[in-house]
């Protein structure tokens, strides 16, 4: 077996000292026999993920390529230089920003209503009726919470999340408020499941 290792330059993105990037299984060779193998190394193979920019990046600098039977048995080595950072793939952050300290504190309907009021006060609704309808829905839910009516709380909380989805799709609520309220609703539901 022949293996290809790459050592990337020190840069902004933390990387291991040496990484196995490819290998080729050779045929059964007798002592002294040789076999030619080929490796192809592309930008994706040497890219590292940069969390700050949500992108796979090849950082500028000098890369060392080593080929051998193992990382301890290197037979060939060479270098190549990348003159500037290369963005190989830009990705989207699929997880909304979540205030983890607040995430698990929403255990009551009043906590959720307080979050709606906070979002309303900071202008996160494009229409005053949107916040009012959410608070009205939560007031009704408080009634079921006080009765400890688990099935009704769950059913109506699912309705609350549908209302949030509707408000988002109609542009009545900001993405930030939507994500925080949806996360808060899910946090609240942990108590009832």
C-alpha positions in Angstrom: 0.0 0.0 0.0 1.2 3.5 -0.9 0.0 6.5 1.1 -0.1 10.2 0.5 0.2 12.6 3.4 -0.1 16.4 3.4 1.2 18.9 5.9 -0.5 22.3 5.6 1.0 25.6 6.5 0.3 27.2 9.8 -2.6 29.6 9.4 -5.8 30.8 10.9 -7.5 27.4 10.8 -6.1 24.8 13.2 -5.0 21.6 11.3 -3.2 18.4 12.3 0.5 18.3 11.7 0.1 15.7 8.9 -3.0 14.2 7.4 -3.5 11.0 5.3 -5.2 12.3 2.1 -5.1 9.3 -0.2 -3.8 5.8 -0.6 -3.5 3.2 -3.3 -3.4 -0.5 -2.8 -0.6 -2.1 -4.9 -0.5 -5.6 -6.3 1.4 -8.3 -4.5 5.0 -7.3 -5.0 8.0 -9.5 -4.5 11.1 -8.0 -2.9 12.7 -5.6 -5.4 9.7 -5.3 -7.6 8.2 -1.9 -8.4 4.8 -0.6 -9.4 3.9 2.9 -10.6 1.0 4.5 -8.8 -0.6 7.8 -9.4 -2.3 10.3 -7.0 -4.5 13.2 -7.8 -4.7 15.9 -5.2 -7.3 18.7 -5.7 -8.3 21.8 -3.7 -11.1 20.0 -1.9 -8.7 17.4 -0.7 -6.6 20.0 1.2 -9.3 22.5 2.2 -10.1 23.0 5.9 -13.4 24.3 7.3 -13.3 27.9 8.6 -16.2 28.3 11.1 -15.9 32.1 11.0 -16.7 32.3 7.3 -18.7 29.0 7.0 -16.5 28.0 4.2 -14.1 25.3 3.1 -10.8 27.1 2.5 -7.3 26.3 1.2 -5.1 28.6 3.1 -2.2 30.3 1.5 1.3 29.0 2.2 3.6 26.1 1.5 2.2 22.6 1.6 4.4 19.5 2.0 3.4 16.3 0.3 4.9 13.0 1.5 4.5 9.6 0.0 5.4 6.3 1.6 4.3 2.9 2.9 3.2 4.7 6.2 3.7 8.0 8.0 6.8 6.4 9.6 8.2 5.2 6.2 8.2 8.2 3.8 10.0 7.6 0.5 9.3 10.8 -1.4 8.6 14.4 -0.4 7.9 17.6 -2.2 6.3 21.0 -1.6 4.0 23.4 -3.5 2.8 26.9 -2.6 -0.6 28.4 -2.7 -0.3 32.2 -3.2 -3.6 33.3 -1.7 -6.5 31.8 0.2 -9.0 29.9 -2.0 -12.6 29.4 -1.0 -13.4 25.9 -2.3 -17.0 25.9 -1.0 -19.2 28.4 0.8 -21.8 26.8 3.0 -24.7 28.2 5.0 -25.0 28.1 8.8 -28.0 25.8 9.2 -28.3 26.4 12.9 -29.7 29.7 14.1 -27.8 31.5 16.8 -29.2 30.3 20.1 -28.6 31.9 23.5 -27.8 28.7 25.3 -28.1 30.2 28.8 -31.7 31.2 28.0 -32.6 28.1 26.1 -33.3 25.9 29.1 -34.9 28.6 31.2 -38.2 28.6 29.4 -40.1 26.2 31.4 -43.4 28.1 31.9 -45.9 29.7 29.7 -45.1 33.1 31.4 -41.5 32.6 30.3 -42.5 32.2 26.7 -44.9 35.1 26.9 -42.1 37.2 28.3 -40.0 36.3 25.4 -42.7 37.4 22.9 -43.0 40.7 24.8 -39.2 41.2 24.7 -39.2 40.5 20.9 -42.1 42.9 20.5 -40.4 45.6 22.5 -37.2 45.3 20.4 -39.2 45.7 17.1 -38.9 42.1 15.9 -42.5 42.1 14.6 -43.5 44.0 11.5 -47.1 44.1 12.6 -48.5 44.7 16.1 -51.2 42.1 15.5 -48.6 39.4 15.1 -47.3 39.7 18.6 -50.8 40.1 20.0 -52.0 36.8 18.3 -49.0 35.0 19.8 -49.7 36.4 23.3 -53.4 35.5 23.0 -52.5 31.9 22.0 -50.1 31.7 25.0 -52.7 33.0 27.3 -55.1 30.2 26.3 -52.2 27.8 26.7 -51.6 29.0 30.3 -55.1 27.8 31.2 -54.2 24.2 30.1 -50.8 24.5 31.8 -52.5 25.4 35.1 -54.8 22.4 34.7 -51.8 20.1 34.0 -53.6 19.0 30.9 -50.6 17.5 29.1 -52.3 16.4 25.9 -53.9 19.8 25.4 -50.7 21.7 26.2 -48.8 19.7 23.6 -51.6 20.0 21.0 -51.9 23.8 21.4 -48.1 24.3 21.6 -47.9 22.6 18.2 -50.5 25.1 17.1 -48.3 27.9 18.4 -45.4 26.7 16.3 -47.7 26.5 13.2 -48.7 30.1 14.0 -45.0 31.1 14.2 -44.3 29.4 10.8 -47.2 31.2 9.3 -46.0 34.6 10.6 -42.5 33.9 9.3 -43.7 32.9 5.8 -45.9 36.1 5.7 -43.0 38.3 6.8 -44.6 39.4 10.1 -41.7 38.3 12.2 -37.9 38.6 11.9 -35.7 35.6 11.4 -34.1 36.2 14.8 -37.4 36.4 16.7 -38.7 33.4 14.8 -35.7 31.3 15.7 -35.7 32.4 19.4 -39.4 31.8 19.8 -39.3 28.4 18.0 -36.3 27.4 20.2 -38.1 28.6 23.3 -41.3 26.7 22.4 -39.2 23.5 21.8 -37.5 24.1 25.2 -40.8 24.5 26.9 -42.1 21.3 25.3 -39.3 19.3 26.9 -41.2 19.6 30.2 -44.4 18.1 28.8 -43.1 15.2 26.8 
